Amino acid sequence: MFDKLLEAQQKAGEVKKRLDAITVTGTAEGGKVKVSANGNKKILSITIDEALVQEADKEQLEDLVLIAVNKALEQAENVSQSEMAAMTQQMFGGLGGMFGK
């Protein structure tokens, strides 16, 4: 049983590494604001088109950045949930043998 727990910890570490390597992007205003995050929901970069900076006011820019950040984090959450579901499926498949199933 402890072997299975150790295996689960290792798989969780592998999932974290995979999520670190996955990049998702949220955009706003037709791509003029882009936010990149990894699968672990860490913001990697924010890019704002120079023309938008010149024409938009501070509140508009803040709103657009917020929209793009939320979209990127939502995508990261979806990726994270998918990876965790796959890991859980593998674990339960392995644990089924422990209980005679």
C-alpha positions as CSV (number, residue, x, y, z in Angstrom):
1,M,0.0,0.0,0.0
2,F,2.8,2.4,0.8
3,D,4.3,1.7,-2.6
4,K,1.0,2.9,-4.1
5,L,1.2,6.1,-2.0
6,L,4.8,6.7,-3.1
7,E,3.7,6.1,-6.7
8,A,0.9,8.6,-6.3
9,Q,3.3,11.2,-5.0
10,Q,5.6,10.6,-7.9
11,K,2.8,10.9,-10.4
12,A,1.6,14.1,-8.8
13,G,5.2,15.5,-9.2
14,E,5.2,14.4,-12.9
15,V,1.8,16.1,-13.4
16,K,3.2,19.3,-11.9
17,K,6.2,19.2,-14.2
18,R,3.9,18.7,-17.2
19,L,1.7,21.6,-16.2
20,D,4.7,23.8,-15.8
21,A,5.6,23.0,-19.5
22,I,2.1,23.8,-20.8
23,T,1.4,27.3,-21.8
24,V,-2.1,28.8,-22.3
25,T,-3.1,32.2,-23.5
26,G,-6.0,34.5,-22.7
27,T,-6.8,37.4,-24.9
28,A,-9.0,40.5,-24.9
29,E,-9.9,43.2,-27.5
30,G,-9.2,41.0,-30.5
31,G,-5.8,39.9,-29.2
32,K,-4.5,43.3,-28.4
33,V,-4.1,42.2,-24.8
34,K,-2.5,38.7,-24.3
35,V,-1.8,37.0,-21.1
36,S,0.2,33.7,-21.0
37,A,0.1,31.3,-18.1
38,N,1.3,27.8,-17.4
39,G,-0.9,24.9,-16.5
40,N,-0.1,25.5,-12.8
41,K,-1.9,28.9,-13.1
42,K,1.3,31.0,-12.9
43,I,1.2,34.1,-15.1
44,L,4.2,34.0,-17.4
45,S,3.7,37.2,-19.5
46,I,1.3,40.1,-20.3
47,T,1.5,41.8,-23.6
48,I,-0.4,44.9,-24.6
49,D,-0.5,46.3,-28.2
50,E,1.2,49.7,-28.3
51,A,-1.6,51.2,-30.3
52,L,-4.1,50.2,-27.6
53,V,-1.9,51.8,-24.9
54,Q,-2.0,55.0,-26.9
55,E,-5.8,55.1,-27.5
56,A,-7.3,53.5,-24.3
57,D,-7.5,55.1,-20.9
58,K,-6.2,53.5,-17.7
59,E,-9.5,51.9,-16.7
60,Q,-10.1,50.4,-20.1
61,L,-6.6,48.9,-20.0
62,E,-7.1,47.5,-16.5
63,D,-10.4,45.9,-17.5
64,L,-8.9,44.4,-20.6
65,V,-5.9,43.0,-18.7
66,L,-8.3,41.6,-16.1
67,I,-10.4,39.9,-18.8
68,A,-7.3,38.3,-20.4
69,V,-5.9,37.2,-17.1
70,N,-9.2,35.5,-16.1
71,K,-9.4,33.8,-19.5
72,A,-5.8,32.5,-19.2
73,L,-6.4,31.2,-15.7
74,E,-9.6,29.5,-16.7
75,Q,-7.8,27.7,-19.5
76,A,-5.0,26.8,-17.1
77,E,-7.6,25.4,-14.6
78,N,-9.2,23.3,-17.4
79,V,-5.8,21.9,-18.4
80,S,-5.0,21.2,-14.7
81,Q,-8.3,19.4,-14.1
82,S,-7.7,17.3,-17.2
83,E,-4.2,16.3,-16.1
84,M,-5.4,15.5,-12.6
85,A,-8.3,13.5,-13.9
86,A,-5.9,11.4,-16.0
87,M,-3.7,10.9,-13.0
88,T,-6.6,9.9,-10.8
89,Q,-7.8,7.5,-13.5
90,Q,-4.4,5.8,-13.6
91,M,-4.3,5.7,-9.7
92,F,-7.7,4.1,-9.4
93,G,-6.9,1.7,-12.1
94,G,-3.8,0.6,-10.1
95,L,-5.6,0.6,-6.8
96,G,-8.4,-1.6,-8.1
97,G,-5.9,-4.5,-8.0
98,M,-5.4,-3.9,-4.3
99,F,-9.0,-4.6,-3.5
100,G,-9.4,-7.6,-5.8
101,K,-11.2,-5.7,-8.5
